[in-house]
């Protein structure tokens, strides 16, 4: 149980500190990766992101909502090979309805609205 708690805390810290991830989708027989801003819920069961309906990733997800998201803490240093961590989340995309958007938007925008010391 202690290992699971430590893993949860490590993943929670990573997802709290990182603002960008690489979203993988596929469409028209080709894989597609997109850099996206994201926000995760505190219990890590949901990850939110926004994209215009005119993007390829949106079209890909409409046709097949399965995707993965890679989040890491690399700094483009040689030490990344031994010190960085990465998490891949896999799941199915669901477009939010109007009643869900307000809370998701607040979570998504919070890191950008909070003044930095």
Phi and psi in degrees as a GROMACS rama.xvg file:
@    title "Ramachandran Plot"
@    xaxis  label "Phi"
@    yaxis  label "Psi"
@TYPE xy
-62.9911  -39.7413  UNK-2
-62.1434  -42.362  UNK-3
-63.2759  -40.8447  UNK-4
-65.2704  -41.9907  UNK-5
-63.862  -41.6614  UNK-6
-64.0941  -44.6523  UNK-7
-58.1619  -46.7154  UNK-8
-64.6016  -37.4529  UNK-9
-64.7067  -45.6816  UNK-10
-66.6561  -42.3195  UNK-11
-59.5412  -44.2371  UNK-12
-62.5008  -45.0091  UNK-13
-59.7074  -49.4813  UNK-14
-69.5108  -25.8158  UNK-15
-76.5855  -34.3063  UNK-16
-86.6464  -30.0503  UNK-17
-91.0112  142.067  UNK-18
-108.004  -15.3755  UNK-19
-125.507  150.53  UNK-20
-148.064  167.801  UNK-21
-104.064  113.096  UNK-22
-89.2474  128.381  UNK-23
-108.88  125.972  UNK-24
-131.321  -178.479  UNK-25
-149.865  148.821  UNK-26
-164.149  149.409  UNK-27
52.8926  36.2726  UNK-28
77.0605  8.69714  UNK-29
-125.091  142.441  UNK-30
-75.0891  155.976  UNK-31
-145.344  131.829  UNK-32
-118.129  139.596  UNK-33
-136.771  136.753  UNK-34
-80.0722  126.452  UNK-35
-133.564  152.859  UNK-36
-85.9084  145.905  UNK-37
-145.456  166.522  UNK-38
-143.942  138.556  UNK-39
-111.84  147.993  UNK-40
-70.8786  159.359  UNK-41
-60.7867  -31.522  UNK-42
-87.7355  1.08909  UNK-43
66.848  15.5609  UNK-44
-88.17  -11.0062  UNK-45
-140.16  137.762  UNK-46
-121.629  130.779  UNK-47
-107.108  145.085  UNK-48
-151.61  163.598  UNK-49
-125.147  146.408  UNK-50
-152.696  144.524  UNK-51
-64.473  151.562  UNK-52
-70.0587  -8.0576  UNK-53
-90.2559  -0.237153  UNK-54
-85.9458  157.784  UNK-55
-64.4297  -39.8971  UNK-56
-61.4997  -38.4075  UNK-57
-62.6126  -48.6068  UNK-58
-59.7502  -42.696  UNK-59
-60.8579  -42.9777  UNK-60
-72.2634  -29.2602  UNK-61
-65.0857  -40.8587  UNK-62
-76.3288  -31.9672  UNK-63
-151.981  104.549  UNK-64
-75.0828  0.283179  UNK-65
-75.81  139.668  UNK-66
-159.059  174.65  UNK-67
-137.576  156.628  UNK-68
-133.764  121.977  UNK-69
-98.8933  126.79  UNK-70
-126.18  130.154  UNK-71
-142.59  174.671  UNK-72
-121.478  27.6036  UNK-73
-65.6533  155.25  UNK-74
-125.742  13.7268  UNK-75
60.1085  41.0246  UNK-76
-117.996  156.995  UNK-77
-58.6031  -32.338  UNK-78
-66.974  -14.8341  UNK-79
-58.6017  -30.3717  UNK-80
-63.4991  -24.8823  UNK-81
-116.28  -17.5724  UNK-82
-111.167  -17.7617  UNK-83
-83.2492  158.991  UNK-84
-126.93  155.46  UNK-85
-143.546  149.657  UNK-86
-131.618  136.003  UNK-87
-111.435  121.713  UNK-88
-100.834  134.208  UNK-89
-120.371  149.121  UNK-90
176.259  -163.283  UNK-91
-122.134  131.204  UNK-92
-77.4641  140.591  UNK-93
-132.291  123.872  UNK-94
-72.4735  134.08  UNK-95
-75.8824  145.287  UNK-96
-88.2429  172.637  UNK-97
-56.7954  -37.3931  UNK-98
-69.0442  -22.1015  UNK-99
-93.2092  -19.6706  UNK-100
-66.7433  -37.0021  UNK-101
-61.5579  -50.3461  UNK-102
-65.3493  -40.0851  UNK-103
-66.1021  -41.253  UNK-104
-64.6169  -39.7265  UNK-105
-62.0965  -45.8352  UNK-106
-63.0329  -42.6865  UNK-107
-65.8551  -41.152  UNK-108
-88.1343  -16.1571  UNK-109
-50.8772  -46.4479  UNK-110
-61.5617  -25.8765  UNK-111
-89.4679  -19.4827  UNK-112
-94.2923  -17.2211  UNK-113
-80.7868  122.972  UNK-114
-63.7421  141.556  UNK-115
-90.4149  142.665  UNK-116
